[in-house]
């Protein structure tokens, strides 16, 4: 019953999300680079056109672990000379133990894949790109999510999850990127783009336990997800429900979806719940701009429930939102039900912030709201800054990665309208460390800055940065829908900080 409920909810509500844990591998033929992904790579819109450097976590020599490759086989033994194919590697082959790493060598793994790996608490099994190479999983041609994750205690890191299907106008939906139905899963530094809904999981129900307890999504880059129906755009970057425990959404970059929200912590009926979220360090902008023509703008972050269950146990800390003009939607807390408790601390939000329906408890301190605020009385929360128009002073934020030394997100609110900004990254890089900086909106494009860190601020451009257009919909994101020089987000990659 549990698996059937999960599959039904995902397929109906999210268009192609999740088969049950009773399925087979679901893996496609590894190594068959599709025409769409090849075209995407050639055009710079995705598919690893300029792959990012992948950190070697070891102290020298070849990292330990097992191997999978696009030309691997089920008959392999997981060694570097006889690697597995990806479908085999993800189905707990003999010898893989808690704490082990399965390294994916570079290339495109085509199809949909199912992971059934059993790590242990504090000793997860890790699946990640081999240092110096870049692994892409392209779900084009499957009706299932590109990656389905079952069982428990597994980390996926430094991978690209995409769908190269160029058909973006459809009323039948588009398969999701990642579906999670497993305990203690961490998704770290993934790039998820051009799927249906980027990452999804549903909550416990009256008959089912929590299906993805303590899921953490950290440092991921999600963009161009969704599809365009005859009615409007569809598809979110994160569609995350929860009832028991906490979902951890931390330091992700979410932008340029077709018709959905960056963070969509939401349930549309009382079968599921929206309770227990740590939303920290995320940056959202441009939700909905990938639809053709003048786009409908959605909330960058929505936490709400359409039913009788209250939204509860929600914290938002150190998040950064962008919506222009300033009266466009940015953050919405609540939907149709009365709510319990929410805490906002040190967020910097540009655009509308809406508290919808009643809340039993609201804590707010250290936040900056630039734009309309409704549903609360600012006078009741004096420890915040409320602005009706943009300030004059540029704001620059550097958020180091907690999983990779030398890596950070750089957020620039360019209120001063400078053509370039100088950014101090001395808290992230040591002197002499080689680095590169990439524009988040063109992550697979050429770096906008490179060098060996000399202790001085790095100069970054606020003009001339490209944007990755959706696969199959080149030109859908119009120039006037982009932040331009007003707002930019960059990713600093610093050779593991050494």
C-alpha positions as CSV (number, residue, x, y, z in Angstrom):
1,X,0.0,0.0,0.0
2,X,2.8,2.4,0.9
3,X,4.5,2.2,-2.5
4,X,1.2,2.4,-4.5
5,X,0.1,5.5,-2.7
6,X,3.5,7.2,-3.3
7,X,3.5,6.3,-7.0
8,X,-0.1,7.5,-7.5
9,X,0.5,10.8,-5.8
10,X,3.6,11.5,-7.7
11,X,2.4,10.5,-11.1
12,X,-0.9,12.4,-10.9
13,X,0.2,15.5,-9.0
14,X,3.8,15.9,-10.3
15,X,3.7,14.3,-13.7
16,X,6.0,11.4,-13.7
17,X,7.4,11.0,-10.2
18,X,8.3,7.7,-8.7
19,X,7.6,4.1,-9.2
20,X,7.4,1.8,-6.2
21,X,10.2,0.1,-4.3
22,X,9.1,-3.2,-5.8
23,X,10.3,-2.2,-9.3
24,X,13.4,-3.4,-11.0
25,X,16.4,-1.3,-11.9
26,X,14.6,1.0,-14.2
27,X,18.0,1.8,-15.7
28,X,18.5,2.8,-19.3
29,X,21.4,1.9,-21.5
30,X,24.4,3.6,-20.1
31,X,26.6,5.6,-22.4
32,X,24.1,6.3,-25.1
33,X,24.4,10.1,-25.4
34,X,21.1,11.3,-26.8
35,X,20.7,13.8,-29.6
36,X,19.1,16.3,-27.3
37,X,21.8,16.1,-24.6
38,X,24.5,16.4,-27.3
39,X,22.8,19.4,-28.7
40,X,22.4,20.9,-25.2
41,X,26.1,20.4,-24.5
42,X,27.1,21.9,-27.8
43,X,24.9,25.0,-27.3
44,X,25.9,25.5,-23.7
45,X,22.4,25.1,-22.3
46,X,23.3,22.1,-20.2
47,X,24.6,18.6,-20.4
48,X,28.0,19.5,-19.0
49,X,29.2,21.8,-21.8
50,X,32.0,23.2,-19.6
51,X,32.0,20.7,-16.8
52,X,32.9,22.1,-13.3
53,X,36.0,20.9,-11.5
54,X,35.2,18.1,-9.1
55,X,36.9,18.1,-5.8
56,X,39.2,15.2,-4.8
57,X,38.4,14.5,-1.2
58,X,41.4,12.4,-0.7
59,X,44.9,13.5,0.5
60,X,46.6,12.2,-2.6
61,X,46.5,9.1,-4.8
62,X,43.4,7.5,-6.2
63,X,40.4,7.8,-3.9
64,X,39.1,4.4,-2.5
65,X,35.8,3.1,-3.6
66,X,33.9,1.3,-6.4
67,X,33.5,2.4,-10.0
68,X,30.8,2.8,-12.6
69,X,31.2,4.0,-16.1
70,X,29.1,4.6,-19.3
71,X,30.8,1.5,-20.8
72,X,30.6,-0.5,-17.6
73,X,28.7,-3.8,-17.5
74,X,26.7,-5.9,-15.0
75,X,29.5,-8.5,-15.1
76,X,32.0,-6.0,-13.8
77,X,33.4,-6.2,-10.3
78,X,33.3,-2.4,-9.6
79,X,37.0,-1.9,-10.0
80,X,38.6,0.8,-12.1
81,X,39.4,-1.7,-14.8
82,X,36.1,-3.5,-14.7
83,X,33.5,-1.0,-13.7
84,X,29.8,-1.6,-13.3
85,X,27.1,0.0,-15.4
86,X,25.1,2.6,-13.5
87,X,22.0,0.4,-13.1
88,X,24.0,-2.3,-11.5
89,X,26.0,0.0,-9.2
90,X,22.9,1.5,-7.7
91,X,21.3,-1.8,-6.8
92,X,23.6,-2.7,-3.9
93,X,26.0,-5.0,-5.7
94,X,28.1,-7.4,-3.5
95,X,30.8,-5.8,-1.5
96,X,29.4,-2.3,-1.2
97,X,29.2,-1.5,2.5
98,X,28.1,1.5,4.6
99,X,30.7,4.3,4.3
100,X,31.8,3.3,0.8
101,X,31.9,5.5,-2.2
102,X,30.7,4.6,-5.7
103,X,32.5,6.8,-8.2
104,X,30.8,7.6,-11.5
105,X,33.2,8.3,-14.3
106,X,32.5,11.1,-16.8
107,X,29.9,10.9,-19.6
108,X,26.2,10.8,-20.1
109,X,24.3,7.9,-18.5
110,X,21.0,7.7,-20.5
111,X,17.7,6.6,-19.0
112,X,15.9,6.4,-15.7
113,X,17.7,4.8,-12.7
114,X,16.6,3.3,-9.4
115,X,18.9,3.4,-6.3
116,X,18.5,0.8,-3.6
117,X,21.5,1.3,-1.4
118,X,21.8,0.7,2.3
119,X,24.2,2.8,4.2
120,X,24.1,3.3,7.9
121,X,23.5,6.2,10.2
122,X,26.8,8.2,10.2
123,X,28.2,6.0,7.4
124,X,26.3,6.7,4.2
125,X,27.0,5.2,0.9
126,X,28.1,8.0,-1.4
127,X,27.6,8.3,-5.1
128,X,29.5,11.0,-6.9
129,X,31.5,12.1,-9.9
130,X,35.1,10.9,-10.1
131,X,37.5,13.7,-9.4
132,X,38.3,15.6,-12.6
133,X,35.4,14.1,-14.5
134,X,31.7,14.9,-14.7
135,X,28.8,12.4,-14.7
136,X,25.5,13.4,-16.2
137,X,22.3,11.3,-15.9
138,X,19.9,12.2,-18.7
139,X,16.3,10.9,-18.3
140,X,15.2,11.6,-21.9
141,X,13.0,8.8,-23.2
142,X,11.8,7.5,-19.8
143,X,8.4,8.1,-18.3
144,X,9.8,7.7,-14.8
145,X,12.0,10.2,-12.8
146,X,15.6,10.3,-13.9
147,X,16.7,9.1,-10.5
148,X,14.6,7.3,-7.9
149,X,16.1,6.8,-4.4
150,X,14.9,4.1,-2.0
151,X,16.3,2.3,1.1
152,X,18.4,4.6,3.4
153,X,21.5,6.5,4.3
154,X,22.9,7.5,0.9
155,X,24.5,10.7,-0.4
156,X,24.4,11.8,-4.0
157,X,27.0,14.5,-4.8
158,X,28.6,16.4,-7.7
159,X,26.3,15.0,-10.4
160,X,24.1,16.5,-13.1
161,X,20.5,15.3,-13.3
162,X,18.6,16.4,-16.5
163,X,16.2,15.5,-19.2
164,X,17.2,16.3,-22.8
165,X,13.7,15.9,-24.3
166,X,13.2,19.1,-26.4
167,X,9.4,18.9,-26.2
168,X,8.5,21.5,-23.6
169,X,4.9,22.2,-24.7
170,X,2.7,19.3,-23.5
171,X,-0.4,18.6,-21.4
172,X,0.9,15.2,-20.3
173,X,3.6,16.5,-18.0
174,X,7.4,15.8,-17.9
175,X,9.2,13.3,-15.8
176,X,10.7,14.6,-12.6
177,X,14.4,14.7,-11.9
178,X,14.8,13.0,-8.5
179,X,12.1,11.2,-6.4
180,X,13.1,10.3,-2.9
181,X,11.5,7.6,-0.8
182,X,14.3,6.8,1.6
183,X,15.6,7.7,5.1
184,X,18.6,10.0,5.7
185,X,19.2,10.9,2.1
186,X,21.6,13.8,1.3
187,X,21.6,15.5,-2.1
188,X,24.7,17.7,-2.3
189,X,26.0,20.0,-5.0
190,X,23.8,18.5,-7.7
191,X,22.8,20.4,-10.8
192,X,19.2,19.5,-11.7
193,X,17.8,21.1,-14.8
194,X,15.3,20.7,-17.6
195,X,13.3,18.0,-15.8
196,X,9.6,18.2,-14.8
197,X,9.8,18.9,-11.1
198,X,13.4,19.0,-10.0
199,X,13.4,17.1,-6.6
200,X,10.3,15.7,-5.0
201,X,9.1,13.7,-2.1
202,X,5.7,13.3,-0.3
203,X,5.0,13.2,3.3
204,X,3.5,10.6,5.7
205,X,-0.3,10.1,5.5
206,X,-2.9,8.6,7.7
207,X,-1.9,5.1,6.5
208,X,1.8,5.6,5.5
209,X,4.9,6.5,7.4
210,X,7.2,9.5,6.5
211,X,8.6,8.4,3.2
212,X,11.8,10.5,3.1
213,X,12.6,11.4,6.8
214,X,15.4,13.9,7.4
215,X,16.0,14.5,3.7
216,X,18.7,17.1,3.2
217,X,19.0,19.1,-0.1
218,X,22.2,21.1,0.1
219,X,24.0,23.4,-2.3
220,X,22.1,22.2,-5.4
221,X,21.5,24.3,-8.5
222,X,18.1,23.9,-10.0
223,X,16.9,25.7,-13.1
224,X,14.8,25.5,-16.3
225,X,12.6,22.8,-14.7
226,X,9.0,22.3,-15.8
227,X,6.9,22.4,-19.0
228,X,4.4,24.6,-20.7
229,X,0.8,23.4,-20.9
230,X,-2.0,24.8,-23.0
231,X,-3.2,26.5,-19.8
232,X,0.0,27.8,-18.2
233,X,3.5,26.7,-17.1
234,X,4.0,23.8,-14.7
235,X,6.8,22.3,-12.6
236,X,8.7,23.4,-9.5
237,X,12.3,23.2,-8.5
238,X,11.7,21.6,-5.1
239,X,8.3,20.0,-4.2
240,X,8.8,18.8,-0.7
241,X,6.2,17.6,1.8
242,X,6.7,16.5,5.4
243,X,4.9,15.5,8.6
244,X,7.4,13.8,10.9
245,X,10.9,15.1,11.7
246,X,12.4,17.8,9.5
247,X,13.2,18.4,5.9
248,X,16.4,20.3,5.5
249,X,16.6,22.7,2.4
250,X,19.9,24.5,2.7
251,X,22.0,26.8,0.4
252,X,20.3,25.9,-2.9
253,X,20.0,28.1,-5.9
254,X,16.5,28.0,-7.5
255,X,15.6,29.9,-10.6
256,X,14.0,30.2,-14.0
257,X,11.3,27.5,-13.8
258,X,8.5,27.1,-16.3
259,X,5.5,27.5,-14.1
260,X,6.2,26.8,-10.5
261,X,7.8,27.8,-7.3
262,X,11.4,27.6,-6.4
263,X,10.6,26.0,-3.0
264,X,7.1,24.4,-3.0
265,X,6.6,23.1,0.5
266,X,2.9,22.4,-0.1
267,X,0.1,19.9,-0.1
268,X,-3.1,20.3,-2.0
269,X,-5.3,18.1,0.2
270,X,-5.4,16.5,3.7
271,X,-3.8,13.2,2.5
272,X,-0.4,14.8,3.1
273,X,1.2,17.4,5.4
274,X,3.4,20.5,5.5
275,X,5.1,20.5,8.9
276,X,8.7,20.6,9.9
277,X,11.1,22.5,7.6
278,X,14.6,24.0,8.0
279,X,14.9,26.4,5.1
280,X,18.3,28.1,5.3
281,X,20.7,29.9,3.0
282,X,18.7,29.4,-0.2
283,X,18.6,31.9,-3.1
284,X,15.5,32.1,-5.3
285,X,14.6,34.2,-8.3
286,X,12.7,34.1,-11.6
287,X,10.1,31.4,-10.8
288,X,7.9,31.1,-13.9
289,X,10.1,33.0,-16.4
290,X,10.8,30.0,-18.7
291,X,7.3,30.0,-20.2
292,X,7.1,31.6,-23.6
293,X,6.3,35.3,-24.0
294,X,5.5,37.4,-21.0
295,X,5.7,35.0,-18.1
296,X,3.5,34.6,-15.0
297,X,5.7,35.1,-11.9
298,X,5.2,32.7,-8.9
299,X,6.4,32.8,-5.4
300,X,10.1,32.0,-5.0
301,X,9.2,30.1,-1.9
302,X,5.7,28.9,-0.8
303,X,5.1,27.0,2.5
304,X,1.3,26.2,2.6
305,X,-1.4,23.6,2.9
306,X,-4.7,23.4,1.0
307,X,-6.8,21.7,3.6
308,X,-7.4,21.6,7.3
309,X,-3.9,20.6,8.5
310,X,-1.9,23.6,10.0
311,X,1.5,24.5,8.6
312,X,3.9,24.1,11.6
313,X,7.5,24.0,12.7
314,X,8.9,26.1,9.9
315,X,12.1,28.1,10.2
316,X,13.5,30.4,7.5
317,X,17.0,31.7,8.1
318,X,19.5,33.6,6.0
319,X,17.6,33.2,2.7
320,X,17.8,35.6,-0.2
321,X,14.9,36.4,-2.5
322,X,14.6,38.5,-5.6
323,X,11.5,39.7,-7.4
324,X,11.2,42.7,-9.7
325,X,9.3,44.9,-10.0
326,X,9.3,45.2,-6.3
327,X,5.6,44.3,-6.0
328,X,6.0,40.9,-7.6
329,X,5.6,37.7,-5.5
330,X,8.6,36.5,-3.5
331,X,7.7,34.6,-0.2
332,X,4.3,33.2,0.8
333,X,3.7,31.6,4.2
334,X,0.3,29.8,4.5
335,X,-2.4,28.9,2.1
336,X,-6.0,27.9,3.0
337,X,-5.6,26.5,6.6
338,X,-4.9,28.4,9.8
339,X,-1.3,27.8,10.8
340,X,0.8,27.1,13.9
341,X,4.3,28.5,14.1
342,X,7.0,30.0,11.9
343,X,10.3,31.7,12.6
344,X,12.1,34.1,10.2
345,X,15.6,35.2,11.0
346,X,18.2,37.3,9.0
347,X,16.4,36.8,5.6
348,X,16.9,39.4,2.9
349,X,13.8,39.4,0.7
350,X,13.0,41.6,-2.3
351,X,9.4,41.6,-3.5
352,X,6.1,40.7,-1.8
353,X,6.1,38.8,1.5
354,X,2.7,37.4,2.3
355,X,1.5,35.8,5.6
356,X,-1.7,34.0,4.5
357,X,-4.4,33.0,6.9
358,X,-3.9,33.2,10.7
359,X,-0.7,32.1,12.5
360,X,-0.6,31.1,16.2
361,X,3.1,32.1,16.5
362,X,5.3,34.3,14.4
363,X,8.9,35.1,15.3
364,X,10.8,37.6,13.2
365,X,14.1,39.2,13.9
366,X,17.0,40.6,11.7
367,X,15.1,40.4,8.5
368,X,15.1,42.9,5.6
369,X,11.9,43.2,3.7
370,X,12.1,45.3,0.5
371,X,8.7,45.6,-0.9
372,X,5.1,45.0,0.2
373,X,4.4,43.0,3.4
374,X,1.0,41.7,4.2
375,X,-0.7,39.5,6.9
376,X,1.4,40.9,9.8
377,X,1.8,44.3,11.4
378,X,5.4,45.5,11.1
379,X,5.0,47.5,14.3
380,X,4.6,44.2,16.2
381,X,8.1,43.1,15.0
382,X,10.4,46.0,15.5
383,X,13.7,44.1,15.1
384,X,13.5,44.1,11.3
385,X,14.1,46.5,8.4
386,X,11.1,47.4,6.2
387,X,11.7,49.3,3.0
388,X,9.2,50.4,0.4
389,X,11.9,50.9,-2.3
390,X,15.4,49.7,-3.1
391,X,18.2,50.9,-0.8
392,X,21.3,52.7,-2.2
393,X,24.0,50.5,-0.9
394,X,25.0,47.3,-2.7
395,X,24.8,44.1,-0.6
396,X,27.2,41.2,-1.2
397,X,26.9,37.9,0.6
398,X,29.4,35.0,0.5
399,X,28.2,31.7,1.8
400,X,30.8,29.0,2.1
401,X,29.9,25.4,1.4
402,X,29.8,23.1,4.5
403,X,30.6,20.1,2.3
404,X,33.5,21.3,0.2
405,X,36.4,23.6,1.2
406,X,36.9,26.4,-1.3
407,X,33.4,26.4,-2.6
408,X,30.9,29.2,-1.9
409,X,27.8,30.9,-3.3
410,X,28.1,34.7,-3.9
411,X,25.0,36.8,-3.9
412,X,25.1,40.4,-5.2
413,X,22.3,42.9,-4.8
414,X,23.8,45.6,-7.0
415,X,21.8,48.5,-5.8
416,X,24.6,50.9,-6.7
417,X,24.4,49.8,-10.4
418,X,28.1,49.1,-10.8
419,X,29.4,47.3,-13.9
420,X,31.7,45.2,-11.7
421,X,31.9,44.4,-8.0
422,X,34.8,43.4,-5.8
423,X,34.2,40.4,-3.6
424,X,36.3,39.4,-0.6
425,X,36.6,35.6,-0.5
426,X,39.3,35.4,2.1
427,X,37.1,33.5,4.4
428,X,36.8,30.7,1.8
429,X,40.2,30.6,0.0
430,X,43.7,30.5,1.3
431,X,46.4,32.4,-0.5
432,X,47.8,30.6,-3.6
433,X,44.7,28.4,-4.1
434,X,43.5,28.2,-7.8
435,X,39.9,29.2,-8.3
436,X,37.2,29.9,-10.8
437,X,33.9,31.7,-10.5
438,X,30.9,30.7,-12.6
439,X,27.6,32.5,-13.1
440,X,24.8,30.4,-11.6
441,X,22.6,31.3,-14.5
442,X,25.2,29.9,-17.0
443,X,26.8,27.3,-14.8
444,X,28.1,25.2,-17.7
445,X,29.4,28.3,-19.5
446,X,32.9,29.6,-19.3
447,X,33.9,30.9,-15.9
448,X,33.6,34.7,-15.4
449,X,36.8,34.8,-13.3
450,X,39.8,32.6,-12.8
451,X,43.1,32.8,-11.1
452,X,45.3,31.9,-8.1
453,X,44.0,33.6,-5.0
454,X,46.3,36.4,-3.9
455,X,44.3,37.5,-0.8
456,X,42.8,40.5,-2.7
457,X,39.1,40.8,-3.6
458,X,38.0,39.1,-6.8
459,X,36.4,41.4,-9.4
460,X,33.2,40.0,-10.9
461,X,31.1,41.3,-13.8
462,X,27.6,42.5,-13.3
463,X,26.9,42.8,-17.1
464,X,27.3,40.5,-20.0
465,X,26.6,37.3,-18.2
466,X,24.7,34.7,-20.2
467,X,21.7,32.6,-19.2
468,X,21.1,28.9,-19.9
469,X,17.9,28.8,-22.0
470,X,15.6,25.8,-21.5
471,X,16.4,22.8,-23.7
472,X,13.9,22.8,-26.6
473,X,12.8,26.4,-25.8
474,X,15.7,28.6,-26.8
475,X,14.7,32.3,-26.3
476,X,11.9,31.5,-23.9
477,X,13.5,33.5,-21.1
478,X,13.3,37.1,-22.4
479,X,16.0,39.7,-21.6
480,X,13.5,41.8,-19.7
481,X,12.7,38.9,-17.4
482,X,16.3,38.6,-16.3
483,X,17.7,40.4,-13.2
484,X,20.4,42.0,-15.4
485,X,23.0,44.0,-13.6
486,X,20.7,44.5,-10.6
487,X,21.2,41.0,-9.2
488,X,23.6,38.2,-9.8
489,X,24.5,34.9,-8.2
490,X,27.9,33.2,-8.7
491,X,29.5,29.9,-7.7
492,X,33.1,30.0,-6.4
493,X,35.0,26.8,-7.0
494,X,38.3,26.7,-5.3
495,X,40.1,23.4,-5.8
496,X,39.0,22.0,-2.4
497,X,40.5,25.0,-0.7
498,X,44.1,23.7,-1.1
